[in-house]
Amino acid sequence: MAEKPLYIAFLWHMHQPFYKNGMKGKYLLPWVRMHGIKDYYDMAALLEKYPNIHQTFNLTPVLIMQIEDYVNNKATDIFLELTLKKVDELTEEDKSFILYNFFMANWENMVNKYPRYKELLSKRGLHITQAEIEKVKSRFNKQDYLDLQALFNLAWFDPMFLTDEPLCSLVKKGKGFSEEDKKVIIDKQIEVLSMIIPEYKKLQKAGQIEVTASPFYHPILPLIYNTNIARFPSPNIPLPKKSFSASIDVKAQIEQAIEFYKERFGRPPLGMWPPEGSVCEEIIPIIEEAGIEWIATDEDILASSIEKPISRDTRGNVLNPSILYKPYRLQWSRHYFDLLFRDHTLSDLIGFTYSKWSTKDAVQDFIKRLETIREGVSNLPGEYIVSIILDGENAWEYYPDDGKDFLQGVYERLNEHPHLKCVTISEFLKGRTILDTLPRLFPGSWINRNFDIWIGDEEENLAWDYLRSARESLLSYEAELIRPPLPEQAQSLAKAWQEIYAAEGSDWNWWYGDQHTSGYDEAFDYLYRQHLSSVYSLIGKEPPKYLEIPITMPFKVNPPVTMPVDLIHPILDGEVTDYYEWLSSGFYDIRKIGGTMHQAQSIVRAIYYGFDMQNLYFRFDFNLNLSESTKVEEISLNFDIISPYSARIRISSEDKQLLFSQGESQEKKIGVLAVKKIMEMSIPIADLNLKPKDEIKFIVTVLRDGVEMEHWPTRAPFTIVVPSVDYQLENWYV
């Protein structure tokens, strides 16, 4: 009897927000076009070499709509217009825009691979403000601008297109680009964009992939259904002045997505990744009624729904695999609906961690983890499936070679593996009887099993209030229309509703508030307010004056991506010994300064911080190699404690010491410091004279040769609450 396989379900989520400014008919930001030439086509096309690898791709309608707009309607964006604009015709404003924005790519993996592009970046300066741009423009001549226009657009191509003509010759050319070269590059971009949807159609027809869809404009469905649902996972969260509740919009966003999908793929989608994995029981009947058979969300939602934790060992391996690695069924009134829950750790390893590893080690680690899961379920009854679900576009620029070596290494191993079988989700569910039922579905998203990213902050709540007011105005206008409305009224009404649906997208509130900043917060804010203004204009009303005022407040905080959630016990060796030793720490991602898509090139890349009962722990990851002695000697850090007292901990990479001083007192050596590829340290809580439940606040300053280069966080300090003896009991949750 053949040994049963472990089934593997990859789901790659492809999405971009609606960047088009309806008032001007052009796109403000170019990321549909750029990720279109770098990620969307090749992620599917790569599978043709591996026929045994079946996967699921979730394509949002708002993404497909924008791709088609570039291909079919000659859509343009500001970046594209300034690429094709002849250098002799560039205004001073154009030149400033190009110098500020045309280095928006991962510097290590996309800019530095082109010597001329790297040279131009150095000529401009790495860390530069908009005001400083005016001072450096005189350094750039016409050929500099030409080369920058070309290289920005060339660098975003997936490597698979750079080895063939016409791009191969341009890569070899490297510099001295002409106006005609720019046109060749842009023509190739549109050609690649035109290949994307046909490739997905072809592979789905062949049965190798399944294509699913999210609601049209990527809304957080539970919050569109009723913003009060946010209080269930976060009882104390501040909410907008008035609740927003629009179940009919939930239905419309889902149904429009399905109809849009059917027009492109000739059949309805069977599954759905709800935006950001956001779910609640109230939306499930609406999704099921629309014909969707399954959705997927995060393992933390499962744990909270069944009130059983997903337990892991120090390596992150699940200790109770029979809970996580199977589908569940939610039942009500003779209806039922199937759900899968992603392995959060495996998904995040691909999304955030393996890019820092050698390809060989990353591939081996990933396959070994899957084999360990199979060993854990091989003697259990039934069939098991591991759901690996993550963003299919933004991670790859942090990998060398756009992640190709890693993906091909994984696919080569899985394609021939005797016990690991890759399937689409519907392929696995078809014909199987699902016996495990959910007693309830806990409301939340894949991020901290709540909705705090999209509601609760002052900016976010104001955005919800503005949305409600615009929607109420539209409903009043609609109610006053004579039935049936005149054709022009019906047309304006339909357009106004689309503006409401676009404003319901998750992306605007992702960037509002202190949780994230993109480098383009003003553009996202402007686009959101434009959608709402258009609602009023389309129904013949003057948009409120408040929509002319930015919602985004100045000097936004860049807070931790995650807060500490448990005690940690890391090995202090200056190496990434094991990702999981820092899994429960707080995590401050400096890359978020440049947005999810574009990494700001700071000295520090990420900061981890946490504690056990005796020590505070810190880990610093850098955008330079600390193993090179010439650089180790340059870098030092200061921890400035600002509460409950003032003090400083001076950290020297060269001396490998932590030196504590308070006021005029003499420095004393405390703690342990390890410096190799990364910097790790422990500081005894007793040495800081802290008691259980004391709150310590501090900032970190980074110096090079004694000169301050940067400090983190940019505004609000780090805050750590010293654990009490009952810490783990107090912080346990399901």
C-alpha positions, 0 to 999 in steps of 0.5 A: 500500500502506497504511503499517503502524501502530505498535500501542499496548497500554495496560494499567491495573492496578487493585488494592487490598489486603484491608483487612477485619479478619475478626475485626470484619467491617469494613474498617480503611481506606477506599481501595477505596471512595474509589478506587472513586468516583474512578478505577475507573468513569471510567477505563473509561467515559471510553473510550466517547467514543473507540471506536478506543481499545482497552485492557486492564484488569487487575482483581485479584479481591481488589479486585472482592471488596471492591467487591462487599462494599460494594455487596451486603453493606452493608460498612462501614469505620471512616472510613465509620462516623465519617462517618455518625455524628451530630456530637452523638454523636462521642466525643473519640476519634472527633473525634481520628480525624477531625481526623487522618485526614479530610485524607487526600487530595492537598491541592493538587488535592483539598483546596484546590479546596474553600475550606471544606476548605482553611480546615479544614485550615489551622485544624487545622494542616498538619504535626501529630502525633497528640499535637498533635491533642488541643491543637487539638480545642477550635478545632473546633465541631459545624459544623466536624466536619459539614463535614469529614465531608462534604468528605472524602467529597465530595473523593474523587469523580471530577469527572464525578460532581460536575457532576450532581445530587445532588452538584452542589448540594452542591459549590455549597453548599460549607459548612454541610452537614447530617446528611442531606447526608452520607447523600446523599454516601454513598448516591451512593458506593455507587451509583457502586461498583455501576456499576463491574463492569457497565461493564467487562463492557459494554465487554469484551462490545463488544470495546473493552476486555480485562479480565484478572486477577492471582492472587487476593490479589496475591501475589509468585508467585516468592517464594510458589513459593520464597523462595530465588529472591530470591537469583538477582537479589540474590545477597547478600540476607538471607533468612528463617531457613527458606525458604518454598516453596508451589507449590500455593499459586501454583496455588490463587491463580491458579485461584481468580482464574480461577474468580472472574473467570469468575463475573463475566465469563462467560468465563476471562481470557486474560492476566495481569499478575503482581503487580508484574510479578514472574516466574520460569521456575518459575511459567510452567507453572503459569500456562499450565496454568491456561489463561492465554495471556500475561503482561506484565512489565518491560523490565529483565526482557527485557534480563536474559533476552536479555542485551542492554541496552535502549539509550536516548538522552538523551531516553529514546528506545529506540535498539534498538526492534526488541528491546523492542517485540514479543512473545516466546515462552518454550518448554518440552516442547512447551509455549509461552507469550507475554510482552510487556515494558512500556516502563518510561520511557513508563509512568513518565512517565504515573505520576510525571512528566506530572502536573507538566507542563502538559497541552498539553506532556505530551500533545504529548510523549507522542504525539511519543514514540510517533511517534518509536518508529514512525519507528524501526520503520517500515522494519523487517520485522514488526509492533511493539507498545508496551506501556504498563503502570502503576497505573490509580488512584494517579497521578491525584490528582497531576494537576489534574482527576484526570488527565481533561484529560491522558487526554482529550488523549491519547485524542483524538490517538490515536483519529484518528491514522493510524499509531498503533493502540490494541489490547488485548493479546489482540487483537494476539496473536490470529492472529500468529505469534511468532518471537522466543523467550526463551532463559530468563526472568530472575527479578525484578519491575518494580522494579529487576528483583529482589524486594528490596521484599518480602524481605531486610529484618528486618521482611520476613523475620520476616513470612515466618517467621510465614507459614511457621509458620502454614502449617505449623500448618494443614498439620499440622491438615489431615493429622490430620483424619479423612477426609472431615472433618466439615462444620464442620471442612471449612468452618473448613479452607477459611476458614483457607486463605483467611487464608493466601492473604490473608497471601501478598498482596504488600501487607504486605511492601510496607510492611514494611522501610525501602523504603516507609511509608504513614502507616498502617503500623500498620494494615497490620501489624495486618491481616497479623498478624490474618490469621495469628492467624485461621488458628490460631483457625479450627483450634482453636489458640491464636495464638502470643503473638508475633502480638500484637507489632507486626512494624513497628519504630519510626522507619522509614527512608524511603530513596530510591525508586531509587539512582544507576545511571549517570553523569548530565550534567544542564543546570543551569537551574532548569527540568525541561528534560528528565526523562531528564537525571535518569533515572539519578540516585538519587530520594528521593520525599517523597510516600512519607512519605504513602504511594503514595496520599496526598502529605504536604504538605512543602516539598520534594516530591522530591530527585534526586542523582547524579554524573559523574566531576567533580561531584555533582549535586542537584535539589530539587522543591518543593510551592511555586512558587520562581518567586515572589520572595516565596517564593524569599527565604524558603527556604534549605537546609543540606547537613550532611556527616557522613562522611568529615568534618564540614562544611556547604554552605549554599544560599541561594535568594535569593543563588543561592550554595553556601557551603562551611565546615568547622569554624570556617573561613570560608565559600567559594563553590563549585559552581553553583546554578540556581533557577527552578521547581526547584533544581538544583546541581553541586558539584565533587568536587575542592572536597570533597577526595574521592577515587574510591570515597570514601563521603560521607554527608549530610542536608539541612535545609530552612529558611524564614526561617532556621527549620528546617522539615524534614530529609531523609532522616528517619533514615539519611543520603544516601550517595554513593560517588564514582565510580572511572574504571571506574565504568560498567564495574563497574556495567553489568549485563544 
